[in-house]
Amino acid sequence: MPSESTAAPVRFSAGTAAPRTAVPAGACDCHVHVYDSRFPTAPGAKLLPPDASAQDYRALQQRTGTTRVVLVTPSTYGTDNRSMLGGLAALGAMGVEARGVAVIDGTESDAELLCLHAAGVRGVRLNLSLGVSGTVNSLEPLAHRIAPLGWHLQLLMAPDLLVARADVLRLLPVALVFDHFGRIPPAQMGQVAHALLLELLQSGRAWIKLSGGYIVSASHSVDDPALDPLAASYLRCAPERVVWGSDWPHATATAGVHPLPDDALQIDRLADWARQSPQAGGATTLQRVLVDNPATLYGFAPVESIARAPSISLPLSTT
């Protein structure tokens, strides 16, 4: 298994060792941001991290073994998608398969949305946690605006707001993607918001990103054992609708909210959860979460069956 240190640390990622888990061919990191100070920050932006480029992220791919990536426009830029689009172009020039999730206000023309689609955008994010762009009243207009494109609506919203808008979420005409474990802290497992997410997953209306575990963890730690049953609840409910993301370059860490995560450890923690999944063998679950599910959600080409790795070893993390 990979374990040797890299020649140099990767920017915005703790540690230097590669994951102990060999990821399957076509593995996708479904939640990454790029930051570029050439673009102005949005009024009221709360996270103002240093520049983090596509080239910086490519070094992380070489460490972790992932080959596909989804860039998400961060709250820092409001509805300005230029940093994300520049990242997509730079990754494409490096031969990396990439997709994007944009932030829009719904007034964009059809031509503007088609340009985003041509650049690789496959969804729109509404971040209702930081209050920089969009409000809860944007849910329905945005969903109807993007439905003709086949895009999904990615949501980051507090559990109480999730519950308050349950009726609307059940009726939106697009797939929903909840990032960062659905913003559900492990201590709220089994409560109304968590039950609603499981309902939306099981009904086929929603997807969940096992990203930002260190954000919902009470200890702000990737290896918090309290994350295990929460991850297992999603994998048990709908393993075909779960994806994973590193959340690199960890803007909340550079803002001092918590220590910088080790992204190799994040891969190994995902392997722990996959191994514990009751649906199938750990390798099968890891293949779904890292390869098959992202291909379905973001429109990546299927990986040839010869690239699938039924004999992947998934050791439990010792941390």
Residue pairs with C-beta under 8 A, 6 or more apart in sequence:
1 20
1 21
1 22
1 313
1 315
2 17
2 18
2 19
2 20
2 22
2 65
3 17
3 18
3 20
4 17
4 18
5 16
5 17
6 16
6 17
6 18
6 62
6 63
8 16
9 15
9 16
10 16
10 56
10 59
10 60
10 63
10 263
11 52
11 56
11 59
11 249
12 52
12 56
12 248
12 249
12 250
12 253
12 254
12 260
13 60
13 63
13 248
13 249
13 250
13 260
13 261
13 262
13 263
13 264
14 259
14 260
14 261
14 262
14 263
15 262
15 263
15 264
15 265
17 264
18 63
18 64
18 65
18 264
19 64
19 65
19 264
19 265
19 267
19 268
19 271
20 264
20 268
20 271
20 315
20 317
21 267
21 268
21 270
21 271
21 286
21 312
21 313
21 314
21 315
22 65
22 309
22 312
22 313
23 64
23 65
23 66
23 267
23 286
23 290
24 283
24 286
24 287
24 290
24 291
24 303
24 307
24 308
24 309
24 312
25 67
25 291
25 303
25 307
25 308
25 309
26 67
26 68
26 290
26 291
26 295
26 300
26 303
26 307
27 65
27 66
27 67
27 68
27 290
27 291
28 66
28 67
28 68
28 69
28 70
28 243
28 244
28 290
28 291
28 294
28 295
28 298
28 300
29 61
29 64
29 66
29 68
29 69
29 70
29 244
29 245
29 246
29 248
30 69
30 70
30 209
30 211
30 243
30 244
30 245
30 294
30 297
30 298
31 70
31 72
31 179
31 209
31 211
31 212
31 245
31 246
31 247
32 57
32 69
32 70
32 71
32 72
32 245
32 246
32 247
32 248
32 249
33 52
33 71
33 72
33 73
33 74
33 84
33 247
33 248
33 249
33 251
34 52
34 53
34 54
34 57
34 71
34 83
34 84
34 86
34 87
35 49
35 50
35 51
35 52
35 74
35 76
35 83
35 249
35 251
36 51
36 53
36 82
36 83
36 86
37 50
37 51
39 77
39 80
39 82
39 83
40 77
40 80
41 48
41 76
41 77
42 75
42 76
42 77
42 78
42 79
42 80
42 132
42 133
43 78
44 131
44 132
45 75
45 76
45 77
45 78
45 130
45 132
46 75
46 130
46 132
46 255
47 74
47 75
47 76
47 130
47 251
47 252
47 255
48 76
48 255
49 76
49 249
49 251
49 254
49 255
50 254
52 248
52 249
53 87
53 90
54 86
54 87
54 90
54 91
54 94
54 96
55 90
55 94
56 249
57 69
57 87
57 91
57 248
57 249
58 91
58 94
58 96
60 246
60 248
60 263
61 67
61 69
61 96
63 263
63 264
64 246
64 263
64 264
64 267
65 267
66 290
67 96
67 97
68 96
68 97
68 98
68 99
68 294
68 300
69 91
69 96
69 97
69 98
69 99
70 98
70 99
70 100
70 101
70 245
70 294
70 298
71 84
71 87
71 88
71 91
71 98
71 99
71 100
71 101
72 84
72 100
72 101
72 125
72 154
72 179
73 79
73 80
73 81
73 83
73 84
73 100
73 101
73 102
73 103
73 125
74 83
74 251
75 103
75 127
75 130
75 132
75 133
76 132
76 251
77 83
77 84
77 103
78 103
78 132
78 133
79 103
79 104
79 105
79 133
81 100
81 102
81 103
81 104
81 116
81 121
84 100
84 101
84 102
85 100
85 116
85 119
87 98
87 100
88 98
88 99
88 100
88 119
88 120
89 119
91 98
92 98
92 120
97 300
97 301
98 120
99 120
99 121
99 122
99 298
99 299
99 300
100 116
100 119
100 120
100 121
100 122
101 121
101 122
101 123
101 124
101 125
101 154
102 116
102 121
102 123
102 124
102 125
103 124
103 125
103 126
103 127
103 133
103 134
104 113
104 124
104 142
104 145
104 146
105 133
105 134
105 138
106 138
106 141
106 142
106 145
108 145
113 145
113 146
113 149
114 149
117 149
117 151
121 151
122 150
122 151
122 152
122 297
122 298
122 299
123 146
123 151
123 152
123 153
123 154
123 177
123 298
124 142
124 146
124 151
124 152
124 153
124 154
125 153
125 154
125 155
125 156
125 179
126 134
126 138
126 139
126 142
126 153
126 154
126 155
126 156
126 157
127 133
127 134
127 156
128 134
128 135
128 136
128 155
128 156
128 157
128 158
128 161
129 156
129 157
129 158
129 183
134 142
136 157
136 161
136 164
136 165
139 153
139 165
139 168
139 169
139 172
140 168
140 172
142 153
143 153
143 172
143 173
143 174
144 173
146 152
146 153
146 174
147 173
147 174
151 174
152 174
152 175
152 176
152 177
152 207
152 297
153 172
153 174
153 175
153 176
153 177
154 176
154 177
154 178
154 179
155 176
155 177
155 178
155 179
156 178
156 179
156 180
156 183
157 165
157 183
158 183
159 182
159 183
159 184
159 188
159 191
159 192
159 193
159 194
160 193
162 169
162 182
162 183
162 193
162 196
162 197
163 192
163 193
163 196
166 196
169 176
169 196
169 200
169 205
169 206
170 200
170 205
172 205
175 205
175 206
175 207
175 297
176 200
176 205
176 206
176 207
177 206
177 207
177 208
177 209
177 243
177 297
178 197
178 200
178 206
178 207
178 208
178 209
179 209
179 211
179 212
179 245
180 209
180 211
180 212
180 213
180 215
180 216
180 247
181 208
181 209
181 210
181 211
181 212
181 213
181 215
181 216
181 227
181 230
181 231
181 234
182 193
182 194
182 197
182 208
183 216
184 193
184 194
184 197
184 216
184 230
185 216
185 217
185 218
186 216
186 217
186 218
186 224
186 226
186 227
186 229
186 230
187 218
187 226
188 194
189 229
189 230
189 233
194 233
197 206
197 208
197 234
198 233
198 234
198 237
200 206
201 207
201 208
201 234
201 237
201 238
201 241
202 237
202 238
204 238
204 241
206 241
207 241
207 242
207 243
207 293
207 297
208 234
208 238
208 241
208 242
208 243
209 242
209 243
209 244
209 245
210 231
210 234
210 242
210 243
210 244
210 245
210 270
210 273
210 289
211 244
211 245
211 246
211 247
212 245
212 247
213 222
213 224
213 227
213 231
213 266
213 269
214 220
214 221
214 222
214 224
214 253
214 258
214 261
215 247
215 252
215 258
216 227
216 230
217 224
217 226
217 227
218 224
218 226
219 226
220 257
220 258
220 259
221 258
222 261
222 262
222 265
222 266
222 269
223 265
223 269
223 317
223 319
227 269
228 272
228 273
228 276
231 273
232 273
232 276
232 277
234 242
235 242
235 273
235 274
235 277
235 279
235 285
235 289
236 277
236 278
236 279
239 277
239 279
239 280
239 285
239 288
239 289
240 288
240 292
240 293
241 293
242 288
242 289
242 293
243 289
243 293
243 294
243 297
244 270
244 289
244 290
246 261
246 263
246 266
247 261
248 263
250 260
250 261
252 258
253 259
253 260
253 261
254 260
265 317
265 319
268 315
268 317
268 319
269 317
270 286
270 289
270 290
271 282
271 286
271 314
271 315
271 316
271 317
272 314
272 316
272 317
274 282
274 283
274 285
274 286
274 289
274 314
275 282
275 285
275 314
275 316
276 282
277 285
279 285
282 312
282 314
283 309
283 310
283 311
283 312
283 314
284 310
286 312
286 314
287 308
287 309
287 312
291 303
291 308
294 300
295 301
295 302
295 303
